[in-house]
Amino acid sequence: MIAALNRHFARWQVKLLLVLNWRRAALERVDAMLAREPQDVYALSTRAHLLAQSGDKVGAVDMFERVVAAQPQKAAGWFNLGFLREELGRLDEAEEAFRKALAIDEKFDRAWYGLALCLIRQRRFDEAVVALKRNTQLQPMSPFGWYQLARVHVDRQEPEEAVKIIRHLRKFEPKVAAQLERETGLLQQPT
């Protein structure tokens, strides 16, 4: 019971330090937590986020690799690992992490989006379309998946599909639709 209270108090301290924007002190507190419990997933995840925010993405990847080793059944850890690997250009490893997240939770819309970004960067457009369609089914009002899907259709020489998406986006995200029109040159008359 005392150990659980100490763990709860330490987490509360870290949260307070972060609210106060005292990141160095928060990181020191997290490191102390990890010295006591090296597999503390909260401390590992918090350390990973702090490292990523400070620009140490490689260190953050190392932390998230420890997170997924401790909790391989949690999709969020795999997603975070995939996100950072993708940012580092480690696309095959990022794809693997996103696919593991999706094997755990097939409705994890952000993992579908992350997977699509990896596939786009690898110029695997057919697979990216599948991932983006799934993302837009799960998050139909989010412009991010729609935007990328339109861009992929342009890359696949399918301007008519991109135009359909631009028309669709005009209904709820006119600024994104206008941006796509400018970027793709697919200017059309208002409907």
WOLINNOR-V858164 format. One record per backbone hydrogen bond with DSSP energy under -0.5 kcal/mol. CO is the residue of the C=O (numbers start at 1). NH is the residue of the N-H. E is the energy in kcal/mol with one decimal. If there is no record, write none. Layout:
co | nh | e
CO | NH | E
CO | NH | E
This chain:
co | nh | e
1 | 5 | -2.2
2 | 6 | -2.7
3 | 7 | -2.4
4 | 8 | -2.4
5 | 9 | -2.8
6 | 10 | -2.5
7 | 11 | -2.2
8 | 12 | -2.2
9 | 13 | -2.4
10 | 14 | -2.2
11 | 15 | -2.5
12 | 16 | -2.4
13 | 17 | -2.7
14 | 18 | -2.2
15 | 19 | -2.3
16 | 20 | -2.2
17 | 22 | -3.2
18 | 21 | -1.2
21 | 23 | -1.1
22 | 26 | -2.2
23 | 27 | -2.9
24 | 28 | -2.3
25 | 29 | -2.2
26 | 30 | -2.6
27 | 31 | -2.7
28 | 32 | -1.9
29 | 33 | -2.0
30 | 34 | -2.4
31 | 35 | -1.9
32 | 36 | -1.4
33 | 37 | -2.7
37 | 40 | -2.0
39 | 41 | -0.8
40 | 44 | -2.7
41 | 45 | -2.8
42 | 46 | -2.7
43 | 47 | -2.6
44 | 48 | -2.4
45 | 49 | -2.5
46 | 50 | -2.5
47 | 51 | -2.6
48 | 52 | -2.6
49 | 53 | -2.5
50 | 54 | -1.6
51 | 56 | -2.5
52 | 55 | -1.3
55 | 57 | -1.5
56 | 60 | -2.0
57 | 61 | -2.5
58 | 62 | -2.1
59 | 63 | -1.9
60 | 64 | -2.6
61 | 65 | -2.3
62 | 66 | -1.4
63 | 67 | -2.0
64 | 68 | -2.6
65 | 69 | -1.5
66 | 70 | -1.9
67 | 71 | -2.6
71 | 74 | -1.6
73 | 75 | -0.6
74 | 78 | -1.1
75 | 79 | -2.6
76 | 80 | -2.7
77 | 81 | -2.2
78 | 82 | -2.7
79 | 83 | -2.9
80 | 84 | -2.1
81 | 85 | -2.5
82 | 86 | -2.6
83 | 87 | -2.0
84 | 88 | -1.8
85 | 90 | -2.5
86 | 89 | -1.4
89 | 91 | -1.7
90 | 94 | -2.4
91 | 95 | -3.0
92 | 96 | -2.1
93 | 97 | -2.0
94 | 98 | -2.8
95 | 99 | -2.7
96 | 100 | -2.0
97 | 101 | -2.2
98 | 102 | -2.3
99 | 103 | -1.9
100 | 104 | -1.3
101 | 105 | -2.5
105 | 108 | -1.6
107 | 109 | -1.5
108 | 111 | -0.8
108 | 112 | -1.6
109 | 113 | -2.1
110 | 114 | -2.6
111 | 115 | -2.6
112 | 116 | -2.3
113 | 117 | -2.3
114 | 118 | -2.0
115 | 119 | -2.4
116 | 120 | -2.8
117 | 121 | -2.4
118 | 122 | -1.4
119 | 124 | -3.0
120 | 123 | -1.9
123 | 125 | -1.0
124 | 128 | -2.0
125 | 129 | -2.4
126 | 130 | -1.4
127 | 131 | -2.1
128 | 132 | -2.9
129 | 133 | -2.6
130 | 134 | -1.9
131 | 135 | -2.3
132 | 136 | -2.7
133 | 137 | -1.7
134 | 138 | -2.0
135 | 139 | -2.2
139 | 142 | -1.5
141 | 143 | -0.5
142 | 146 | -0.8
143 | 147 | -2.9
144 | 148 | -2.3
145 | 149 | -2.5
146 | 150 | -2.5
147 | 151 | -2.2
148 | 152 | -2.5
149 | 153 | -2.2
150 | 154 | -2.0
151 | 155 | -2.4
152 | 156 | -2.0
153 | 158 | -3.2
154 | 157 | -1.8
158 | 161 | -1.0
158 | 162 | -1.5
159 | 163 | -2.5
160 | 164 | -1.6
161 | 165 | -1.7
162 | 166 | -2.4
163 | 167 | -2.5
164 | 168 | -2.2
165 | 169 | -3.1
166 | 170 | -1.9
167 | 171 | -0.7
168 | 171 | -1.1
169 | 172 | -1.1
169 | 173 | -3.8
173 | 177 | -2.2
174 | 178 | -2.5
175 | 179 | -2.2
176 | 180 | -2.5
177 | 181 | -2.3
178 | 182 | -2.4
179 | 183 | -2.8
180 | 184 | -2.7
181 | 185 | -1.7
185 | 187 | -1.8
